[in-house]
Amino acid sequence: MVADRPDQLAITPAQLALERALVEQATRLYGAQHYSHYDFLVALSDRVLTGVGLEHHRSSEDQMAPDSFLNWTDGVAERDLLAHEYTHSWNGKFRRPADLWTPDYRTPMRNSLLWVYEGQTQFWGKVLTARAGLISRDDAYDSLAQTAAAYAAQVGRNWRPLVDTTNEEILSNRRPEPFPSYQRDEAYYEEGQLIWLDADSLIREKSGGKRSLDDFAKAFFGVRDRDWGELTYTFDDVVATLNKVQPYDWASFLHARVNELAPQPPLDGLARGGYALTYSDQPGHVWTAREKAGETLDLSYSLGLKVGKEGAVTGVIWNGPAFAAGLSVGSKITAVDGDAYDDDGLKAAITRAKNDGKPIALLIKQGKTYRTVAVTWTGGLRYPHLVRTGKGPSTLDALYRPRG
């Protein structure tokens, strides 16, 4: 590790034990290692780098908040970074999509299987972080609820299939986009996570709890122990391995969720797991930690917007209340119902509107122009959570339980 200050390097024995547990849980999952040894290259800095998380075969470059170990509870929202990049040693570096493996720099790389490369890595990164105890189960479920809510709110699913988002880096070069809920951004990451959650729950259901996506991980990624070469795969290879784990029409399952328009989000994994997405007026720990880290007030599921420093509008949900009132990224909220803007004042106005039914008056500055807009929303504050709906054993609980 390197840090901006020496005291920021003070990882405690308990914290180090959790990071060691991550390595143990990963090697239990995959059953093989594709490195002679592995280095986590961690920068605790907000000065030197700009949000690096980069995978290599036998190491990863990981940037975390400067006080990640000093203020342990505040970093819960991003604590899966090391697990994600570590998983890439198996998924992406050793097992590599055939159209991403190229013999030279003249041959174009193709991204059609990023929903496996990144989507399943996102899935396992979250799961392994929970299995290692780096995040509590309640926080892990709140994080999953936020992912489910985000993709349930993506109206862009009506026009853009998931596979098309694998071209996003080519199209946008990862520049900021004003309406990610419509444009779908890099949906293959976290929507991919939901697809693989769906697959895991289906395998558990069809096999009577005898098999799971763990078996796929070991069969697909856990071959050739200590080989850090490349073993490429195609769509058909993924389907064939899934069928060896649990016979099913996996080709149609994946085509429907990846290659075709899917107006409804892939939330069947939650339902099979005995959970449902719900909303309350109180945010969970992961939500508040993410707001604090990003210096953002996230009202995505109430007013349909995000607000940054000094009232700057940094995100708007397509077709949400703020969108309908004409707000857009780049504008600034200067007053709420006649009072100077602050985050608590805006939240209080949302609660007030739920009780009196009146529109919320926002004074907006856009460039050199001021205007007042009325935002109609009477649903109060809304934050996503998972609620237990089924009885008996839960496949979701089984998935997140530590191995060994």
C-alpha positions as CSV (number, residue, x, y, z in Angstrom):
1,M,0.0,0.0,0.0
2,V,0.9,3.6,-0.5
3,A,-0.9,6.5,1.0
4,D,-1.0,10.3,1.1
5,R,0.0,10.2,4.8
6,P,1.8,7.6,6.9
7,D,-1.0,7.2,9.4
8,Q,-3.4,6.1,6.7
9,L,-1.4,2.9,6.2
10,A,-2.3,1.7,9.7
11,I,-4.4,-1.4,8.8
12,T,-5.5,-3.2,11.9
13,P,-5.0,-7.0,12.5
14,A,-8.8,-7.5,12.3
15,Q,-9.0,-5.6,9.0
16,L,-6.1,-7.6,7.6
17,A,-7.7,-10.8,8.7
18,L,-10.8,-9.9,6.6
19,E,-8.6,-9.3,3.5
20,R,-6.9,-12.7,4.1
21,A,-10.4,-14.2,4.4
22,L,-11.2,-12.8,0.9
23,V,-8.2,-14.7,-0.6
24,E,-9.3,-17.9,1.3
25,Q,-13.0,-17.6,0.1
26,A,-11.9,-17.0,-3.5
27,T,-9.5,-20.0,-3.6
28,R,-12.2,-22.2,-2.1
29,L,-14.6,-21.0,-4.8
30,Y,-12.4,-21.5,-7.8
31,G,-10.3,-24.4,-6.6
32,A,-7.3,-23.2,-8.6
33,Q,-5.0,-20.2,-8.7
34,H,-3.6,-18.7,-11.9
35,Y,-0.6,-16.9,-10.6
36,S,2.7,-17.8,-8.9
37,H,1.9,-15.2,-6.3
38,Y,-0.5,-12.3,-6.3
39,D,0.0,-8.6,-5.3
40,F,-2.8,-6.2,-4.4
41,L,-1.3,-2.8,-5.3
42,V,-3.3,-0.4,-3.2
43,A,-3.2,3.4,-3.3
44,L,-5.0,5.1,-0.4
45,S,-5.1,8.5,-2.1
46,D,-7.4,11.1,-3.6
47,R,-4.4,13.0,-5.1
48,V,-2.2,10.7,-7.1
49,L,-4.7,8.7,-9.2
50,T,-8.3,9.1,-10.4
51,G,-10.4,6.1,-9.5
52,V,-8.2,3.2,-10.6
53,G,-9.3,-0.3,-10.4
54,L,-7.3,-2.3,-13.0
55,E,-6.8,-6.1,-13.2
56,H,-3.7,-8.0,-14.2
57,H,-3.0,-11.7,-14.1
58,R,-0.9,-11.7,-10.9
59,S,-1.7,-8.3,-9.5
60,S,-4.3,-5.5,-9.5
61,E,-4.0,-1.8,-9.2
62,D,-6.7,-0.5,-6.7
63,Q,-7.3,3.0,-5.5
64,M,-9.3,3.5,-2.3
65,A,-10.3,6.5,-0.2
66,P,-7.3,7.9,1.8
67,D,-8.9,7.0,5.1
68,S,-10.3,3.6,4.1
69,F,-8.8,1.8,7.1
70,L,-8.9,4.7,9.5
71,N,-12.7,5.3,8.9
72,W,-13.6,1.7,8.3
73,T,-17.4,2.0,8.4
74,D,-17.5,4.9,5.9
75,G,-15.9,2.8,3.1
76,V,-18.5,0.0,3.1
77,A,-20.0,1.0,-0.3
78,E,-16.8,0.4,-2.2
79,R,-15.3,-2.4,-0.2
80,D,-15.8,-4.9,-3.0
81,L,-13.1,-3.3,-5.2
82,L,-10.3,-5.7,-4.2
83,A,-12.6,-8.8,-4.6
84,H,-13.7,-7.6,-8.0
85,E,-10.2,-7.0,-9.4
86,Y,-8.9,-10.2,-7.8
87,T,-11.7,-12.2,-9.4
88,H,-10.4,-11.0,-12.8
89,S,-7.3,-13.2,-12.4
90,W,-9.7,-16.0,-13.1
91,N,-12.4,-14.3,-15.1
92,G,-10.9,-12.0,-17.8
93,K,-7.2,-12.8,-17.5
94,F,-7.0,-16.6,-17.5
95,R,-10.5,-17.4,-18.9
96,R,-10.8,-14.7,-21.6
97,P,-13.5,-14.0,-24.1
98,A,-12.3,-15.2,-27.5
99,D,-13.1,-11.9,-29.2
100,L,-11.1,-10.0,-26.6
101,W,-8.1,-12.2,-27.1
102,T,-6.1,-10.8,-30.1
103,P,-2.7,-11.8,-31.4
104,D,-1.5,-8.3,-32.1
105,Y,-2.5,-4.6,-31.8
106,R,-3.7,-4.5,-35.4
107,T,-6.6,-6.9,-34.6
108,P,-9.6,-5.1,-33.1
109,M,-10.9,-6.3,-29.7
110,R,-14.6,-7.1,-29.5
111,N,-16.6,-6.8,-26.3
112,S,-19.6,-9.0,-26.9
113,L,-19.0,-11.2,-23.8
114,L,-18.3,-8.4,-21.2
115,W,-21.5,-9.4,-19.5
116,V,-19.5,-12.5,-18.5
117,Y,-16.1,-10.9,-18.1
118,E,-17.4,-8.0,-16.0
119,G,-20.9,-9.1,-15.2
120,Q,-20.0,-12.3,-13.5
121,T,-16.9,-10.6,-11.9
122,Q,-19.3,-8.0,-10.4
123,F,-21.5,-10.9,-9.2
124,W,-18.6,-12.8,-7.5
125,G,-16.9,-9.6,-6.3
126,K,-20.0,-8.7,-4.3
127,V,-20.5,-12.3,-3.1
128,L,-16.9,-12.9,-2.0
129,T,-16.8,-9.6,-0.1
130,A,-19.8,-10.8,1.9
131,R,-18.5,-14.3,2.4
132,A,-15.2,-12.9,3.7
133,G,-17.0,-10.7,6.2
134,L,-15.7,-7.5,4.7
135,I,-19.3,-6.4,4.6
136,S,-22.3,-7.5,6.7
137,R,-25.1,-9.5,5.2
138,D,-27.5,-6.7,5.8
139,D,-25.3,-4.2,4.0
140,A,-24.7,-6.7,1.2
141,Y,-28.4,-7.1,0.7
142,D,-28.9,-3.3,0.8
143,S,-26.3,-3.0,-1.9
144,L,-28.1,-5.6,-4.0
145,A,-31.4,-3.8,-3.5
146,Q,-29.8,-0.6,-4.8
147,T,-28.6,-2.5,-7.9
148,A,-32.1,-4.0,-8.4
149,A,-33.8,-0.6,-8.0
150,A,-31.4,1.1,-10.5
151,Y,-32.1,-1.4,-13.3
152,A,-35.8,-1.4,-12.5
153,A,-35.8,2.3,-13.1
154,Q,-33.9,2.1,-16.4
155,V,-36.4,3.1,-19.1
156,G,-33.6,2.6,-21.6
157,R,-34.3,-1.1,-21.4
158,N,-37.2,-0.4,-23.9
159,W,-34.8,0.4,-26.7
160,R,-31.3,-0.9,-25.8
161,P,-30.5,-4.6,-25.2
162,L,-27.8,-5.4,-22.7
163,V,-25.3,-6.7,-25.3
164,D,-25.3,-3.2,-27.0
165,T,-24.0,-1.6,-23.8
166,T,-20.8,-3.7,-24.2
167,N,-19.8,-1.2,-26.9
168,E,-20.1,1.7,-24.4
169,E,-16.4,2.4,-24.0
170,I,-16.0,2.5,-27.8
171,L,-19.0,4.9,-28.2
172,S,-18.4,7.3,-25.3
173,N,-14.8,6.6,-24.1
174,R,-16.4,6.6,-20.6
175,R,-17.3,10.3,-20.7
176,P,-20.1,11.4,-18.4
177,E,-23.6,10.9,-19.8
178,P,-26.5,13.1,-18.8
179,F,-29.3,10.5,-18.7
180,P,-27.7,7.0,-17.8
181,S,-31.2,5.7,-17.0
182,Y,-32.1,6.2,-20.6
183,Q,-28.7,5.6,-22.2
184,R,-28.0,2.5,-20.1
185,D,-24.3,3.4,-19.7
186,E,-22.2,0.2,-18.9
187,A,-25.2,-1.9,-17.8
188,Y,-23.4,-5.2,-18.4
189,Y,-21.6,-4.7,-15.1
190,E,-24.4,-4.6,-12.6
191,E,-27.3,-5.9,-14.7
192,G,-24.9,-8.7,-15.5
193,Q,-24.7,-9.3,-11.7
194,L,-28.5,-9.7,-11.6
195,I,-28.5,-12.1,-14.5
196,W,-26.0,-14.3,-12.8
197,L,-27.9,-14.1,-9.5
198,D,-30.9,-15.3,-11.5
199,A,-28.8,-18.2,-12.9
200,D,-27.6,-19.2,-9.5
201,S,-31.1,-19.3,-8.0
202,L,-32.4,-21.3,-10.9
203,I,-29.6,-23.9,-10.6
204,R,-30.3,-24.2,-6.9
205,E,-34.0,-24.6,-7.6
206,K,-33.6,-27.2,-10.4
207,S,-31.0,-29.2,-8.5
208,G,-32.9,-29.2,-5.2
209,G,-30.1,-27.2,-3.6
210,K,-27.4,-29.7,-4.6
211,R,-25.7,-27.4,-7.1
212,S,-25.1,-23.7,-7.7
213,L,-23.1,-21.2,-9.6
214,D,-20.2,-22.1,-7.4
215,D,-20.0,-25.3,-9.4
216,F,-19.9,-23.4,-12.6
217,A,-17.1,-21.2,-11.2
218,K,-15.0,-24.2,-10.3
219,A,-15.7,-26.0,-13.6
220,F,-15.2,-22.9,-15.8
221,F,-12.4,-20.9,-14.1
222,G,-10.8,-23.5,-11.8
223,V,-8.9,-25.5,-14.3
224,R,-5.2,-25.7,-15.0
225,D,-4.0,-24.8,-11.5
226,R,-1.1,-22.3,-11.5
227,D,-1.4,-21.7,-15.2
228,W,-1.4,-17.9,-15.9
229,G,-1.7,-18.2,-19.6
230,E,-5.0,-17.5,-21.4
231,L,-7.8,-20.0,-22.1
232,T,-10.4,-18.4,-24.3
233,Y,-14.2,-19.0,-24.3
234,T,-17.2,-18.3,-26.5
235,F,-20.9,-18.0,-25.7
236,D,-21.3,-21.7,-26.5
237,D,-18.6,-22.6,-24.0
238,V,-20.5,-20.8,-21.3
239,V,-23.7,-22.5,-22.2
240,A,-22.1,-25.9,-22.3
241,T,-20.6,-25.6,-18.9
242,L,-23.9,-24.4,-17.4
243,N,-25.5,-27.5,-18.9
244,K,-22.9,-29.7,-17.3
245,V,-23.7,-28.2,-13.9
246,Q,-27.5,-28.2,-14.4
247,P,-29.3,-29.3,-17.7
248,Y,-31.5,-26.5,-18.9
249,D,-32.1,-24.3,-21.9
250,W,-29.4,-21.9,-20.9
251,A,-28.9,-20.6,-24.5
252,S,-32.5,-19.2,-24.5
253,F,-32.1,-18.0,-20.9
254,L,-29.1,-15.9,-21.8
255,H,-30.3,-14.8,-25.2
256,A,-33.5,-13.4,-23.7
257,R,-31.6,-11.4,-21.0
258,V,-28.6,-10.3,-23.0
259,N,-29.3,-10.1,-26.7
260,E,-33.0,-9.2,-26.7
261,L,-34.9,-6.2,-25.5
262,A,-35.9,-6.8,-21.9
263,P,-38.3,-4.1,-20.6
264,Q,-38.5,-5.9,-17.2
265,P,-35.3,-6.1,-15.1
266,P,-33.9,-9.6,-14.3
267,L,-35.1,-9.8,-10.7
268,D,-36.3,-13.5,-10.7
269,G,-33.2,-14.4,-8.7
270,L,-34.5,-12.3,-5.8
271,A,-37.9,-13.8,-6.0
272,R,-36.6,-17.4,-6.1
273,G,-34.3,-16.5,-3.2
274,G,-37.2,-15.5,-1.1
275,Y,-36.8,-11.8,-1.2
276,A,-38.4,-8.8,-2.9
277,L,-37.4,-5.3,-3.7
278,T,-39.2,-2.7,-1.5
279,Y,-38.7,1.0,-0.5
280,S,-38.8,2.9,2.8
281,D,-38.2,6.5,3.8
282,Q,-35.0,5.5,5.6
283,P,-31.7,4.9,3.7
284,G,-29.5,1.9,4.6
285,H,-25.9,2.1,5.7
286,V,-24.5,1.5,2.3
287,W,-26.7,4.2,0.8
288,T,-25.5,6.9,3.3
289,A,-21.9,5.8,2.9
290,R,-22.1,6.1,-0.8
291,E,-23.7,9.6,-0.5
292,K,-21.0,10.7,1.9
293,A,-18.1,9.3,-0.3
294,G,-19.6,11.0,-3.4
295,E,-20.6,14.2,-1.7
296,T,-24.0,13.6,-3.2
297,L,-27.7,13.7,-2.1
298,D,-29.3,10.8,-4.0
299,L,-33.0,11.2,-4.5
300,S,-33.3,8.9,-7.5
301,Y,-36.4,7.1,-6.3
302,S,-38.3,10.1,-5.1
303,L,-37.7,13.3,-7.0
304,G,-35.7,11.4,-9.6
305,L,-32.4,13.4,-9.3
306,K,-29.0,13.5,-7.6
307,V,-27.6,16.7,-6.1
308,G,-24.0,17.4,-5.6
309,K,-22.1,20.3,-3.9
310,E,-23.9,23.6,-3.5
311,G,-27.1,22.3,-5.1
312,A,-25.6,21.3,-8.4
313,V,-27.8,18.8,-10.3
314,T,-25.6,15.9,-11.2
315,G,-28.1,13.3,-12.3
316,V,-31.7,13.1,-13.5
317,I,-33.9,10.0,-13.9
318,W,-35.5,9.9,-17.4
319,N,-39.3,10.4,-17.1
320,G,-39.0,11.0,-13.3
321,P,-40.6,14.0,-11.4
322,A,-37.6,16.2,-11.8
323,F,-37.3,15.3,-15.5
324,A,-41.0,16.2,-16.0
325,A,-40.4,19.6,-14.4
326,G,-37.6,20.3,-16.8
327,L,-34.5,19.8,-14.7
328,S,-31.3,18.7,-16.3
329,V,-27.7,18.0,-15.4
330,G,-25.7,21.2,-15.2
331,S,-28.5,23.3,-13.5
332,K,-28.3,24.4,-9.9
333,I,-30.9,24.4,-7.2
334,T,-30.6,27.7,-5.2
335,A,-33.8,27.6,-3.2
336,V,-36.5,25.2,-2.0
337,D,-40.0,26.5,-1.2
338,G,-38.5,30.0,-0.8
339,D,-35.6,29.0,1.5
340,A,-31.9,28.9,0.5
341,Y,-30.9,25.4,-0.6
342,D,-29.5,22.8,1.7
343,D,-29.8,19.0,1.6
344,D,-31.8,18.6,4.7
345,G,-34.2,21.4,3.5
346,L,-34.9,19.5,0.3
347,K,-35.5,16.3,2.1
348,A,-37.9,18.1,4.5
349,A,-39.8,19.5,1.5
350,I,-40.2,16.1,0.0
351,T,-41.7,14.8,3.3
352,R,-43.9,17.9,3.6
353,A,-45.2,17.4,0.1
354,K,-46.2,13.8,1.0
355,N,-48.4,15.3,3.8
356,D,-49.9,18.4,2.1
357,G,-49.9,17.2,-1.6
358,K,-48.4,20.5,-2.8
359,P,-45.7,20.7,-5.5
360,I,-42.2,21.5,-4.4
361,A,-41.0,24.9,-5.7
362,L,-37.4,24.9,-6.7
363,L,-35.5,28.0,-7.8
364,I,-33.1,26.9,-10.5
365,K,-30.1,28.7,-11.9
366,Q,-29.0,27.6,-15.4
367,G,-26.2,29.6,-16.8
368,K,-27.2,33.2,-16.0
369,T,-30.9,32.5,-16.0
370,Y,-33.1,31.9,-12.9
371,R,-36.4,30.2,-13.1
372,T,-38.8,28.6,-10.6
373,V,-40.1,25.1,-11.4
374,A,-42.8,23.1,-9.6
375,V,-41.9,19.4,-9.0
376,T,-44.9,17.2,-8.4
377,W,-44.2,14.3,-6.1
378,T,-46.2,13.1,-3.1
379,G,-44.5,9.7,-2.5
380,G,-42.1,11.0,0.1
381,L,-38.5,9.8,0.5
382,R,-37.8,6.4,-1.0
383,Y,-34.8,4.2,-0.5
384,P,-34.5,0.6,-1.8
385,H,-34.2,-2.5,0.5
386,L,-34.8,-6.2,0.3
387,V,-37.5,-7.8,2.4
388,R,-37.9,-11.5,3.1
389,T,-41.0,-12.9,1.5
390,G,-40.5,-16.7,1.5
391,K,-40.5,-19.3,4.2
392,G,-37.9,-22.0,4.8
393,P,-34.3,-22.0,3.4
394,S,-33.4,-19.1,1.1
395,T,-31.2,-19.6,-1.9
396,L,-29.9,-16.0,-1.6
397,D,-28.9,-16.6,2.0
398,A,-27.1,-19.8,0.9
399,L,-25.3,-17.9,-1.8
400,Y,-23.9,-15.3,0.5
401,R,-22.9,-17.8,3.3
402,P,-19.1,-18.2,3.8
403,R,-17.6,-21.5,2.4
404,G,-15.8,-23.8,4.7
